[in-house]
Amino acid sequence: MIGASNFFELAVAVAIALFGTRSPAALATVVGVLVEVPVTPTLAKTANDAKGWFKNQTG
């Protein structure tokens, strides 16, 4: 969720200031966004490509 905000840089700075440069929290704040950004569009594309796999059931 942090990658969707406009305050990514601020969140990283706060995590480092609060927990230190060697903390897992600061590492997760940085790496989490670096992983989230390419994974989210890939999952969206996969979901859109999978539309034809399912029958359209109305009612």
Rosetta blueprint (number, residue, H / E / L):
1 M L
2 I H
3 G H
4 A H
5 S L
6 N L
7 F L
8 F H
9 E H
10 L H
11 A H
12 V H
13 A H
14 V H
15 A H
16 I H
17 A H
18 L H
19 F H
20 G L
21 T L
22 R L
23 S L
24 P H
25 A H
26 A H
27 L H
28 A H
29 T H
30 V H
31 V H
32 G H
33 V H
34 L H
35 V H
36 E H
37 V H
38 P H
39 V H
40 T H
41 P H
42 T H
43 L H
44 A H
45 K H
46 T H
47 A H
48 N H
49 D H
50 A H
51 K H
52 G H
53 W H
54 F L
55 K L
56 N L
57 Q L
58 T L
59 G L
